[in-house]
Amino acid sequence: MTAKQHVQHLLDFIDQSPSPWHAVATVEAAIQKFQFVRLDETAKWSLQAGGRYYVVRDDSSIVLFVVGHKAPAESGFKIVGAHTDSPGFRIRPNAATVNDGLARLGVEIYGGPILATFADRDLSLAGRISYIDEQGNLAYKRVRFDRPLLRLPNLAIHMNRGVNEDGLKLHKQNELPLLFAQLTGGQLPKPYFLQLLEQAAGINAAQMRSWDLAVYDTQKGALWGANEEFYADSQIDNLASCHAALQAMLDDAVLDSAQSTLVCAFFDHEEIGSESHIGAGGSFLADVLQRIGIATSAEREDTARAMAQSFLISADMAHAYQPNFPAAYDADHRVFVNKGPVIKSNANRRYSSESVSIAHFIQWCEEAGVPHQRYSHRSDLPCGSTIGPIASAKLGIRSVDIGCPMWAMHSVRESAGVQDHGYMIQVLKRFFSD
């Protein structure tokens, strides 16, 4: 594929994945074409060298792996970690209200979105509904409204004269509820909202027990720029990293010749700290790696031996230089779109990179013929973090934090460079092939 073809494939991937639950389903559909077998955590595992497997936990985190032709104790695990969630809004349990005939849905802020970017967008809902099925069992179903359903209209400048000087500031409790209907004839907002969920999910409202619903932007991803050298979409952070890792693993040459055991781990809840049973701070990845060790060796010590030889690439997006805001960047560590993957460093371990892991990644870039860049955050600004330090500490393995440079991180509409996504796939493919 050309770089542009890779990015178009990425945009399709993102547009099929408006929530973490949909993202995992999109990954699952992709890997089933390559004969990956789903494993049940409650069942005993039987694994074969060269076998392709995956595990899903709670519908929004997934670990997929290819058992190497060498035992993990001899060659370790090669792991790429990323996350399926993105910052935004989540619908409250008792969400639907009405004021002056206008129905609104109450939201909670998930993670750290740029709130103003959600104003005046064609928004909708996607997620998961828990319900009681016809046999009386608890079941779950993904749901998605494919059309614009919600909106956060701006206040006109005539009533907010200072908006261009002071910026758009939205009160998190009072000014974020989303408009979704004009009710007439005594209609009540809660039953009306449940009717909408019934239509979208095909589940009777009486059977519904709860939901996890995310707000998403319905605008499709697009290439842009004079030469279509950039692309824009929602959730580039961090579905672009999930997609790059997935494409690298699904390369035929990688799948057929894997000596080490190859792992992709895509976690939910990174944007809110990873501290959950399905996040990078939970036991999910450690459980899977331990069970691979148990299934492939009778020696209990071999799992520890495997971990000692393993390596984790934490793949998350990086802050590209935006020339309109030069003061936001350290002058010696500016990174640019379409100039290659970024190695992220922080002395306080907000990123997991250190000199040895950095040297490894630089070598893989050189061997793949891919340029690389180095990033360090301004010392007077708080630095974000990733799954890297969390997973590395929990597993006790070496790790490096890397990512493609992008603009407008945590906006509802983010942008990045076309060439960089192809570069990332190339270097991750080299990592898996090493």
DOLUM-273395 format. One line per 2 residues: for each residue x negated, y negated, z negated of N, C-alpha, C. Coordinates in steps of 0.001 Angstrom, whole numbers, plus 500000, padded with zeros to 6 digits. Each point is the difference from the previous one (the first is absolute). Last residue first. Layout:
N
X:Y:Z:X:Y:Z:X:Y:Z | ...;
! end
This chain:
434
488023:508508:485809:498629:499995:499492:499644:501345:499347 | 504319:498339:501954:499178:500923:500782:498602:500191:499434;
503289:496932:498155:500561:501349:499917:499132:501037:500715 | 498696:495476:500313:499954:500434:498604:500509:501432:499856;
500486:497885:504181:498593:500371:499750:499820:500514:498571 | 504163:498302:501144:499798:501255:500713:498562:500488:499787;
501080:495809:498394:500596:501024:499148:499881:501382:500641 | 498543:496280:502476:499082:500260:498877:500583:501036:499042;
502620:498695:503813:498723:500589:500405:499123:500351:498806 | 504079:497637:499341:500241:501399:500347:498692:500698:500350;
499796:495395:499265:500234:500733:498755:500253:501483:500268 | 499504:497040:503684:498726:500194:499289:500194:500853:498744;
503838:498660:502362:499268:501049:500708:498662:500297:499347 | 502435:496434:498311:500699:501251:499683:499329:501175:500716;
498432:495552:500779:499619:500536:498691:500677:501332:499690 | 500909:497307:503983:498781:500800:500062:499700:500697:498677;
503737:496946:500353:500205:501254:500722:498759:500877:499964 | 501276:496397:496073:499367:500077:501302:500127:501373:500634;
503594:497361:496472:498654:500570:499997:499496:500098:501435 | 504430:498031:496390:499313:500079:501288:498611:500589:499830;
505439:499588:497464:498539:499935:499910:499387:500137:501395 | 504820:498935:497296:499530:500141:501375:498493:499769:500004;
502328:499762:495978:500929:500928:500631:499602:500251:501458 | 496169:498795:496427:501106:499336:500680:500950:501065:500527;
495846:501114:497917:501183:499932:499136:501076:499059:500518 | 495385:499222:502236:500280:501173:499182:501126:499711:499004;
497906:497381:503950:501317:499903:499341:500354:501253:499220 | 496179:500864:503513:500507:498717:499534:501351:500186:499304;
495476:503522:500713:501346:499585:500400:500310:498615:499468 | 495951:504403:500702:500317:498610:499651:501361:499586:500545;
498634:505118:498516:499996:499110:501161:500344:498581:499552 | 497513:503552:496640:501280:499695:500614:499838:499130:501223;
497591:502872:495198:499860:499398:501323:501388:499652:500544 | 496940:502061:495438:501214:499295:500396:499762:499277:501315;
497814:504649:497448:499748:498698:500605:501336:499400:500393 | 497834:504185:496421:501015:499390:500849:499502:498683:500580;
498866:505041:496878:499515:498771:500609:501022:499464:500984 | 501611:503000:495766:499260:500135:501249:499615:498623:500543;
502968:501618:496116:498566:500103:499729:499172:500178:501262 | 504969:499385:499071:499450:501217:500587:498525:500202:499682;
502371:496131:498452:500800:501151:499573:499386:501309:500478 | 498086:495841:501328:499787:500255:498576:500732:501258:499552;
500639:498592:504438:498597:500382:499803:499720:500341:498539 | 504239:498259:501227:499835:501396:500405:498573:500487:499774;
500899:495449:499003:500876:500862:499208:499750:501467:500324 | 497758:496530:502469:499475:500157:498641:500823:500962:499152;
501675:499267:504500:498626:500498:499931:499469:500186:498591 | 504316:498125:501743:500005:501308:499346:498583:500502:499744;
500456:494756:500137:500508:501057:500879:500128:501294:499192 | 499712:494086:499290:499381:501308:499828:500706:501006:500896;
498989:494166:499501:500924:501117:499999:499262:501313:499817 | 498299:495151:498105:499837:500959:501083:501049:501093:499881;
499635:494486:498427:500181:501396:499583:499939:500932:501212 | 497248:495395:500013:501346:500486:500275:500131:501430:499492;
495892:497390:499987:500953:499213:499222:501456:500364:500303 | 496163:501981:502230:499836:500260:498564:501014:499252:499144;
500705:501860:505166:499513:498815:499290:499965:500275:498497 | 499612:504337:502968:500992:498965:499720:499326:498784:499364;
497868:503579:503570:500032:499761:498562:500907:498795:499762 | 498423:503727:504321:500870:498992:499389:499806:499959:498495;
497714:501805:505162:499942:500051:498529:500825:498861:499423 | 499834:503205:504919:499875:498697:499357:500005:500190:498485;
499049:502975:505081:500558:499894:498653:499726:498611:499438 | 500321:503183:505073:499443:498919:499174:500630:499996:498616;
499288:504416:503213:501013:499050:499542:499327:498892:499190 | 498502:504484:501977:499893:498861:500898:500988:498898:499689;
499034:504268:497620:501208:499911:500819:499939:498871:501018 | 496482:500683:496883:500092:501244:500770:501226:499998:500923;
499405:496377:497027:498932:500000:501004:500084:501236:500882 | 502965:499704:496351:500315:498989:501015:498971:500018:501121;
499210:502722:496273:501083:500557:500823:500409:499010:501090 | 496793:498534:496890:499441:501040:500859:501073:500606:500898;
501321:496901:496742:499264:499325:501073:499417:501030:500967 | 502031:501629:496121:500984:499515:500972:499329:499274:501157;
497274:501605:496448:500631:501109:500725:500940:499470:501083 | 498129:496876:497068:499005:500494:500958:500550:501167:500815;
502633:498333:496484:499939:499040:501104:499026:500485:501075 | 500247:502406:496012:501190:500255:500829:500044:499045:501187;
496487:499358:496933:499857:501301:500659:501202:500279:500906 | 499959:495969:497354:498966:500006:501028:499908:501319:500756;
504755:498861:498086:498689:499733:499393:498935:500331:501047 | 505905:499397:499454:498744:500056:500755:498791:499729:499106;
504904:499884:498972:499173:501117:499530:498637:500065:500668 | 503295:495635:498613:499813:500938:501095:499002:501052:499543;
500969:497141:496878:501339:499901:500575:500047:500807:501288 | 496129:499313:496890:500622:501269:500403:501484:499868:500331;
496572:496541:498958:500832:500434:498885:500856:501216:500333 | 497127:497837:503214:499137:500413:498891:500783:500524:498809;
501295:500255:505297:500317:499160:498852:499235:500521:498793 | 500861:500651:505902:499184:500150:498783:500490:499050:498918;
501290:502493:505210:500386:499060:498949:499234:500294:498711 | 499723:500675:505692:499623:500646:498738:500217:498981:498892;
502251:500446:505167:499420:499177:498935:499695:500879:498794 | 500589:500762:505771:500444:500269:498628:499196:499205:498982;
500166:497875:504965:499674:501260:499364:500505:500145:498584 | 500699:496334:503268:498553:500118:499818:499618:501243:499205;
504507:498044:501073:499382:500586:501193:498478:500062:499925 | 501988:496676:496528:500756:501025:500721:499239:500387:501265;
497267:498183:495726:500786:499547:501124:500756:501157:500654 | 497383:498011:495052:500126:501112:500942:501071:499629:501029;
496474:497563:496017:501165:499903:500871:500002:501196:500956 | 496842:498553:496271:500674:501294:500121:501308:499894:500782;
497021:496332:498709:499041:501034:500403:500653:501358:500227 | 502424:496076:498455:499409:499679:501304:499068:501084:500507;
504403:500625:496972:498579:499835:499716:499290:499848:501346 | 505195:498547:499647:499056:501107:500213:498614:499641:499495;
503939:497066:500217:500489:501199:499312:498988:501140:500026 | 499600:495640:502245:499643:499945:498587:500441:501238:499240;
501044:499169:504726:498617:500440:499748:499632:500050:498524 | 504373:499815:503089:499822:499970:498547:498574:500426:499623;
501643:499863:504533:500744:498868:499442:499767:499829:498503 | 498147:503693:502640:499270:498732:500094:500754:498776:499501;
499870:505224:498470:501010:499201:500687:499453:498571:500055 | 497968:505356:499071:499828:498546:499954:501070:499316:500841;
500944:504850:497764:499284:499385:501118:499938:498481:499825 | 500681:504267:496490:500393:498620:500278:499138:499403:501115;
501499:505401:499295:499064:498994:499492:500418:498613:500486 | 502350:505406:499015:499701:498885:500891:499131:498950:499309;
499663:505303:498979:501017:498979:499779:499577:498769:500795 | 498249:505282:498591:500265:499173:501180:501178:499072:499737;
496095:503219:497459:501228:499281:499683:500238:498987:501118 | 497070:504712:499632:500113:498701:500652:501366:499422:499635;
496756:503986:497610:501286:499358:500242:499805:498685:500742 | 497282:505090:498919:499911:498565:500294:501396:499495:500339;
497063:504599:497482:501075:499394:500773:499786:498502:500179 | 497620:503618:497389:499491:499799:501360:500984:499238:500879;
500916:501218:495426:498683:499361:499924:499421:499712:501378 | 504067:502448:499463:500190:498576:499731:498668:499255:499986;
499959:504715:500468:500536:499347:501196:500145:498494:499780 | 498732:502677:496375:498900:499919:500968:500454:499281:501263;
503229:500940:496748:499114:498937:499539:498824:499819:500953 | 502840:503561:500874:500719:498748:500228:499154:498816:499561;
498431:504437:499202:499842:499549:501375:500748:498703:500302 | 500011:502674:495833:498998:498949:500086:499907:499399:501402;
502790:503766:498934:500568:498759:499483:499030:498834:500161 | 500377:504479:503112:499148:499417:498963:500564:498651:499551;
501718:502719:503625:500343:500639:498727:499226:499397:498837 | 501650:497721:504890:498885:500563:499237:500496:500594:498693;
502840:497761:503252:498891:500386:500886:498814:500599:499255 | 504118:498326:497936:500453:500885:501075:498855:500505:500883;
499231:496837:496448:500458:501271:499434:500355:500997:501102 | 498815:495588:501289:498864:500717:499425:500385:501360:499452;
503375:497173:501514:499219:500476:501143:498809:500805:499497 | 502519:497894:496782:500686:501189:500503:499338:500530:501273;
498384:495982:498054:499764:501127:499088:500637:501273:500536 | 500805:496018:502337:498609:500437:500171:499685:501192:499095;
504269:498017:499577:499847:500653:501297:498576:500524:500180 | 500955:497472:496117:500698:501289:499977:499790:500763:501305;
498353:495598:499704:499203:500919:499186:500634:501379:499945 | 502418:496569:502140:498839:500419:500791:499132:500981:499223;
503819:498308:497625:500354:500658:501262:498781:500518:500767 | 500760:497594:495517:499246:501250:500150:500113:500625:501385;
500294:494514:498782:500603:501234:499493:499156:501214:500348 | 499117:495467:501478:499655:500151:498596:500597:501227:499361;
500929:498717:504506:498595:500414:499921:499528:500145:498563 | 505255:500688:500848:498998:499007:500355:498589:500547:499865;
504214:502175:498769:499705:500138:501421:498958:498998:500480 | 501625:500199:495503:499674:501392:500269:499715:500256:501477;
498821:495211:497914:501218:500799:500057:499613:501425:500342 | 497527:495186:500067:500202:500794:498792:501364:500686:500024;
497914:496771:503275:499703:501435:500194:500275:500882:498798 | 500605:494932:501171:499014:500477:499049:499670:501474:500031;
503022:497296:502901:500412:499687:498623:499089:500680:498981 | 499459:500499:504768:500241:498566:499857:500440:499607:498599;
499323:504604:501332:498730:499266:499894:500242:498528:499704 | 503356:503738:500710:499831:499217:498769:498640:499322:499857;
500569:504464:503166:500923:498918:499693:499476:499254:498766 | 496788:502949:503454:500708:499837:498733:501019:498867:500057;
496830:503706:503055:500734:498750:500158:500966:499852:498828 | 495464:502988:501838:500894:499811:498857:500637:498628:500102;
497007:504017:502957:500599:498665:500056:500994:499906:498854 | 495525:503446:501221:501194:499615:499253:500405:498575:500358;
496609:504737:501271:500363:498626:500320:501334:499653:499362 | 495655:503657:499316:501451:499866:499894:500363:498521:500128;
495589:502014:502479:500481:499592:498680:501524:499986:500004 | 498385:501183:504016:499205:500820:499098:500363:499710:498549;
502595:499383:505022:499780:499495:498636:499215:501003:499160 | 501638:499912:504856:498614:500265:499578:499701:499573:498573;
504310:499530:502440:499497:501328:500373:498634:500328:499425 | 502278:495696:499354:500795:501092:499449:499352:501363:500230;
498005:496126:501929:499900:499974:498541:500726:501198:499399 | 500345:499321:504617:498635:500403:499663:499788:500045:498497;
504149:498425:501726:499825:501443:500192:498611:500472:499589 | 502534:495817:497717:499173:500216:501185:499686:501494:500131;
502369:497860:496294:500722:500779:500995:499265:500122:501330 | 498320:497408:496213:500103:501410:499625:500622:500836:501106;
499703:495307:500629:498655:500579:499922:500065:501485:499670 | 503979:497505:499989:499518:500206:501357:498605:500620:500014;
501833:498818:495816:500763:501093:500597:499498:500301:501409 | 498224:496286:497737:499533:501245:499389:500688:501204:500631;
501460:495745:501355:498631:500242:500458:499460:501310:499445 | 504270:498545:498519:500025:500425:501398:498603:500321:500510;
500453:498194:495663:500579:501350:500054:499946:500535:501424 | 498761:495564:499418:498960:500906:499500:500498:501441:499984;
503032:496626:501231:498950:500083:501018:498900:500954:499564 | 503559:498866:497067:500317:501090:500914:498983:500102:501130;
500532:497064:495894:498776:500657:500381:500286:501184:500935 | 500549:495526:500677:499445:500394:498701:501047:500877:499299;
501580:498717:503792:498659:500355:500483:499137:500403:498807 | 504788:498500:499983:499404:501180:499365:498680:500463:500626;
503062:496993:503151:500069:500115:498543:499158:501199:499567 | 498543:497414:504422:501086:500862:499550:500115:499836:498490;
496703:498558:504732:500744:499559:498820:501100:501001:499682 | 494873:499247:502999:501321:500602:499859:500625:499542:498687;
495836:498560:504009:500494:500094:498632:501323:500764:499995 | 497690:498941:504035:498925:500542:499176:500370:500132:498531;
502052:498405:504542:500595:501055:499174:498934:500689:499148 | 499277:496007:502571:499593:501252:500633:500553:501223:499266;
501121:495633:498545:499847:499750:501428:499646:501260:500768 | 502754:500600:495444:498737:499388:500381:499878:499890:501510;
502769:503972:497188:500072:498562:500257:498601:499461:500289 | 503497:504790:499202:498689:499462:500336:500164:498510:500255;
503428:502791:496742:499699:499471:501326:498520:499663:500125 | 504474:502553:496800:498619:499590:500152:499711:499571:501428;
505029:499530:498099:499035:501021:500373:498588:499410:500065 | 504247:498389:496836:499265:499661:501218:498927:501047:500275;
502926:499907:496067:500407:500812:501154:499240:499664:501277 | 498775:499892:494518:500199:499093:501126:500289:500826:501249;
501113:501508:494692:498989:499970:501053:500397:499046:501111 | 500989:501881:494476:500358:499034:501032:498893:499999:501050;
501467:504218:496634:499059:498932:500281:500560:499091:501084 | 501907:503849:496175:500203:499304:501259:499039:498824:500125;
501645:504618:497100:498770:499218:500119:500081:499334:501366 | 504079:502225:496562:499282:499771:501253:498689:499292:499754;
504546:503223:497676:499006:498929:499879:499322:499809:501350 | 503941:502795:499396:499614:499818:498606:499018:498841:499821;
504143:502078:503645:498740:499295:499786:499742:499786:498519 | 504040:501916:501990:498918:500962:499782:498681:499322:499646;
503980:497568:501159:500242:500690:498727:498899:500996:499672 | 500131:497669:504197:499535:499157:498899:500167:500677:498645;
499183:502773:504561:501103:499365:499301:499488:499241:498785 | 497062:500843:504435:500248:500588:498682:501141:499238:499343;
497465:499014:504191:500912:501120:500192:500288:500742:498717 | 497202:495900:500978:499443:501268:499529:500877:501199:500307;
501178:495411:501220:498609:500184:500423:499471:501392:499664 | 504422:498650:498672:499904:500014:501457:498585:500313:500469;
500790:499463:495345:500697:501184:500517:499819:500126:501505 | 498481:496100:497912:499095:501121:499769:500614:501307:500499;
502694:496191:500174:498900:499873:500964:499011:501145:499851 | 503427:499694:496871:500537:500411:501296:498937:499911:501087;
498973:498370:495741:500006:501463:500008:500571:500544:501308 | 500147:495367:499311:498620:500436:500202:499918:501526:500038;
504143:498107:498951:499671:499712:501391:498576:500449:500319 | 501614:500333:495529:500572:501019:500897:499641:499760:501462;
498424:496686:497004:499394:501303:499745:500618:501099:500858 | 501714:495420:500235:498673:500216:500582:499414:501388:499778;
505312:498739:500696:499031:499930:498906:498632:500390:500510 | 504793:497797:502332:498947:501023:500013:499035:499769:498850;
504044:497326:501396:499841:500678:498720:498965:501109:499990 | 500957:497158:503913:501133:500841:499623:499810:500788:498727;
495500:498535:502351:501326:499390:500094:501042:500963:499456 | 494174:498884:500342:501125:500844:499619:501317:499233:500044;
494865:500025:502240:501016:499034:499594:501281:500784:499751 | 494476:501589:499844:501373:500090:500510:500814:498800:499535;
495161:500700:499102:500277:501114:500891:501438:500080:500501 | 495496:497039:497297:501357:499938:500518:500245:501175:500951;
496476:499777:495723:500105:499975:501454:501469:500006:500437 | 496860:498236:495443:501068:500891:500471:500274:499790:501491;
496754:497258:497451:499612:501114:500868:501127:500958:500374 | 499868:496003:496893:499991:499599:501407:499580:501113:500960;
500333:500150:494935:501193:499346:500509:500054:499848:501518 | 496291:502132:497444:501276:500543:499530:501180:499440:500782;
495504:498554:500893:500035:501454:500175:501316:500626:499548 | 498981:495136:502276:500196:500497:498634:500269:501500:500075;
497122:497177:503652:501270:500665:499777:500076:500520:498568 | 497227:496271:503456:499965:500681:498718:501388:500552:499706;
496781:497764:504243:501290:500588:499642:499850:500806:498713 | 496923:495585:501181:500148:501418:500292:501368:500508:499560;
498142:495374:499896:499855:500806:498788:500055:501505:500260 | 500419:496679:503545:498867:499543:499189:499739:500951:498837;
503643:500703:502936:498793:500064:500822:498760:499524:499249 | 504368:499891:497917:499587:501374:500288:498705:500070:500797;
502870:496210:498022:498577:500196:499744:499457:501352:500425 | 504691:498537:500348:499157:499089:500767:498504:500256:499818;
504722:502337:499500:498714:500403:499408:498897:499226:500701 | 504477:499617:501317:500247:500221:498577:498738:500434:499262;
500046:499176:504690:500732:498835:499507:500295:500104:498507 | 498055:503572:502539:499010:499012:499566:500679:498739:499456;
502442:504810:499635:499669:499009:501026:499052:498940:499447 | 500062:505030:498182:500719:498766:499718:499559:498960:501027;
499805:505305:501204:499308:498881:499377:500980:498887:499639 | 501335:505333:500355:499941:498724:500727:499266:498923:499196;
500130:505379:500266:499662:499046:498947:499874:498627:500668 | 502549:505099:501271:499252:498792:500346:499780:499159:498751;
501840:505271:502290:499770:499075:498898:499233:498771:500481 | 501151:503716:502859:501098:500092:499032:499937:498873:498975;
498097:502005:505220:499878:498963:498972:501227:499986:499094 | 498937:504681:502189:500365:498662:500469:499733:498978:498906;
499479:504798:499528:499186:499635:501152:500275:498597:500520 | 500214:502747:495109:500846:499172:500845:499132:499485:501144;
499390:504540:496791:499440:498822:500658:501106:499286:500770 | 498574:504414:496226:501022:499166:500619:499316:498772:500595;
499039:505413:497769:499513:498709:500472:501135:499246:500683 | 500669:503704:496035:500075:499760:501427:499444:498622:500332;
500691:504278:495894:499465:498696:500376:500102:499862:501514 | 502427:503055:495519:499299:499963:501277:499560:498572:500297;
502350:503669:496013:499401:498691:500245:499182:500051:501281 | 504317:503252:499232:498578:499850:499709:499536:498573:500281;
504436:502183:500819:499821:499495:498649:498557:499824:499590 | 501974:501305:504347:499834:501138:499096:499780:499564:498555;
500371:496850:503614:501273:500734:499954:499948:501206:499065 | 496572:496003:498862:500459:500589:501263:501270:500834:499789;
497863:495514:497493:500415:501365:499707:500576:500599:501281 | 496077:495971:499698:501436:500287:499993:500244:501461:499605;
496207:495528:501054:500191:501241:499246:501499:500238:499864 | 496893:497087:503747:501173:500083:499131:500005:501363:499314;
496202:496408:502633:500445:501349:499633:501200:499905:499073 | 497838:496449:503927:499527:500647:498776:500587:501370:499824;
500575:494697:502602:499597:501384:500257:499524:500592:498689 | 502516:495140:502404:499729:500903:498886:499568:501374:500493;
499643:494541:502066:500925:501114:499834:499518:500888:498860 | 499290:494711:502794:499653:501019:499024:501045:501115:499972;
498053:495597:502877:501052:501001:500182:499666:501223:499153 | 498443:494825:498743:499629:501192:500770:501207:500921:500117;
499316:495694:497382:500415:499856:501399:499518:501135:500888 | 497456:500008:495507:501091:499092:500320:500248:499959:501503;
496401:502374:497749:501232:500772:500158:501187:499112:500373 | 495558:498388:498928:500025:500605:501339:501251:500835:500241;
498898:497818:495771:500531:499074:500997:500106:500636:501379 | 497999:502341:496212:501463:499918:499987:500551:499153:501140;
495751:503134:499498:500103:498558:500225:501485:499710:500196 | 498502:504319:496986:500262:499472:501342:499873:498478:500048;
498698:504037:496586:499696:498580:500152:500227:499468:501400 | 502453:504274:497096:498630:499610:500312:499865:498495:500132;
504726:501059:500153:499124:501175:499920:498596:499576:500414 | 504796:497504:498049:498779:499884:500789:499138:501228:499749;
505485:499869:499787:498810:499852:499180:498798:499904:500922 | 505528:498764:500881:498753:500713:500271:499012:499807:498860;
505730:499590:501602:498915:499630:499116:498767:500858:500252 | 504091:498558:503428:499355:501121:499327:498837:499485:499155;
504967:497687:501914:498541:500027:499961:499532:501281:499322 | 504685:497301:502439:499431:501124:499263:498485:499986:500126;
504032:496098:500296:498787:500513:500628:499391:501092:499121 | 503942:497332:498800:500304:500835:501147:498797:500578:500713;
499686:497311:495964:500676:499207:501033:500207:500792:501287 | 497149:502751:497200:500194:498615:499579:500617:499245:501161;
498678:505465:498219:500652:499083:500935:500135:498629:499343 | 496849:505050:499785:500769:498961:499318:500655:499103:501050;
496879:504962:499359:500949:499219:500777:500790:499028:499131 | 496594:503252:498323:499454:498945:500847:501042:499038:500545;
498606:503740:496339:501304:499338:500140:499789:498742:500837 | 496135:502533:499700:501053:501022:499842:501409:499439:500172;
495976:497523:502656:500320:500301:498597:501111:501056:499904 | 496286:499351:504102:501372:499695:499599:500256:500452:498565;
495205:498269:502221:500774:501222:499769:501373:499622:499444 | 495589:497485:502975:501159:499966:499106:500603:501387:499883;
494680:498912:501110:501245:499485:500563:501086:499932:498950 | 494698:502351:501498:500735:499082:499115:501252:499456:500681;
498077:504956:501093:499644:498618:500315:500804:499079:499094 | 498339:505720:500491:500889:498909:499593:499437:498646:500407;
497801:504359:500613:501195:499930:500838:500892:498807:499681 | 494303:501086:499621:501287:499943:499287:501150:499708:500942;
494713:502607:499801:500674:498757:500381:501337:499964:499264 | 494938:503119:500609:501175:499613:499231:500553:498670:500488;
496626:504427:501534:500369:498621:500301:501297:499706:499264 | 495793:503937:499529:501322:499453:499708:500117:498572:500520;
497110:504969:499881:499890:498697:500661:501397:499387:499988 | 497407:504005:496828:501183:499463:500667:499645:498670:500650;
496486:504358:498920:500809:498945:499405:501234:499635:500803 | 496343:503546:500504:499961:498795:500837:500887:498864:499501;
499306:504367:497769:498766:499856:500770:499930:498682:500759 | 503794:501368:497377:498861:499984:499080:498683:499775:500726;
504116:500576:502444:499847:498673:499396:498803:499909:499052 | 499791:503497:504053:500724:499880:498734:499799:498603:499417;
499853:500753:505289:499122:500210:498857:500820:499808:498734 | 502190:499362:503899:499453:501344:500220:498919:500322:498974;
504145:496552:498871:498776:500122:500782:499555:501447:500159 | 505033:497787:499431:499028:500782:499240:498775:500241:500881;
503515:495868:500078:499541:501092:500846:498922:500737:499229 | 504380:496464:498512:498610:500452:499992:499789:501141:500978;
503481:495730:497616:499835:501018:501027:498541:500395:500076 | 503821:497285:496620:498608:500419:500162:499975:501091:501062;
503629:495789:498210:499694:501224:500731:498490:500227:500013 | 504627:496908:497855:498553:500224:499990:499721:501349:500650;
504489:498456:499507:499306:498786:500461:498484:500053:499850 | 503458:503529:498718:500409:499447:501299:499166:498821:500505;
499294:502958:495966:501058:499005:499817:500268:499175:501260 | 495983:502873:500737:500491:499829:498632:500979:498823:499967;
497564:503763:503709:500719:498747:499783:500466:499956:498554 | 496039:502721:503214:500852:499993:498816:500641:498620:499892;
497244:503492:503939:500308:498706:499401:500962:500186:498837 | 496202:502689:503861:501053:500000:498999:500309:498566:499550;
497007:503721:503442:500434:498608:499930:501245:499928:499120 | 495392:503582:500849:501427:499747:499870:500310:498529:499795;
495575:502210:500240:500524:499437:501231:501482:499689:499952 | 498582:503493:496582:498999:499130:500617:500501:499550:501359;
503713:501280:496422:499042:500650:500874:498998:498973:500523 | 503748:500799:495519:499369:499153:501012:498962:500785:500789;
504449:500239:496378:499069:500895:500671:499434:499246:501192 | 502889:498789:495061:499448:499673:501298:499073:501105:500498;
504620:499607:496614:498601:500376:500070:499489:499756:501411 | 504086:496971:498015:499690:501351:500477:498496:500269:499945;
502198:495776:498982:500482:500971:499010:499677:501440:500384 | 498959:496146:502769:499199:499942:498777:500456:501003:498952;
500283:500459:505437:500866:499654:498876:499151:500019:498731 | 498716:499191:505522:499844:500786:498786:500922:499464:498910;
499638:499895:505794:500350:499328:498753:499897:500971:498836 | 497223:499913:504792:500986:500750:499222:500277:499260:498690;
498120:498754:505345:499781:499868:498564:501157:500684:499265 | 499135:499502:504991:500131:501233:499238:499561:499864:498538;
500506:496491:503431:498663:500605:499947:499978:501215:499068 | 503867:497288:500624:499631:500314:501381:498629:500675:500069;
501647:498273:495915:500645:501277:500321:499716:500422:501435 | 498587:495770:498230:499091:501124:499724:500643:501348:500291;
502483:495861:500616:498797:499998:500835:499156:501254:499779 | 503852:499184:497325:500390:500335:501374:498775:500100:500906;
499331:498544:495569:500382:501417:500032:500383:500435:501417 | 499110:495428:499180:498771:500800:499947:500327:501480:500144;
503639:497168:499651:499336:499777:501281:498694:500784:500073 | 502375:499978:495934:500722:500794:500997:499360:499855:501381;
498325:497334:496530:499627:501403:499796:500706:500895:500999 | 501184:495485:500066:498604:500151:500419:499545:501446:499850;
504271:498697:498406:499973:500190:501446:498568:500196:500506 | 500551:499028:495505:500648:501293:500236:500034:500312:501499;
498377:495747:498511:499058:501089:499714:500581:501382:500268 | 502049:496135:502942:499870:500168:498556:498969:501099:499741;
501148:498688:504456:500347:498768:499298:499944:500088:498481 | 498388:502575:504564:499711:500201:498576:500327:498762:499177;
499993:500567:504897:500738:501180:499561:499968:500172:498482 | 497554:496527:502090:501426:499723:500231:500882:501190:499649;
495243:500407:499735:500506:499072:498987:501502:499789:500169 | 497862:502627:503247:499920:500670:498697:500594:499113:498905;
499445:498182:504297:501116:500940:499989:500075:500727:498656 | 496337:497226:500654:501215:499193:499874:501244:500881:499992;
495819:502105:500765:500129:499518:498627:501292:499208:499815 | 498882:501323:504318:500396:501177:499226:500186:499628:498533;
498275:496729:502765:501411:500206:500327:500545:501216:499257 | 495423:499164:499582:500801:499023:499250:501479:500131:500337;
496895:502731:502329:499998:500355:498575:500912:499062:499212 | 499269:498954:504473:500904:501147:499868:500075:500475:498547;
496928:496612:501071:501367:499479:500092:501024:501125:499863 | 495401:501091:500141:500332:499324:498746:501437:499495:500020;
499191:504185:503061:499365:498704:499884:500393:499374:498663 | 499799:505440:500811:500834:498795:500000:499131:498744:500000;
! end
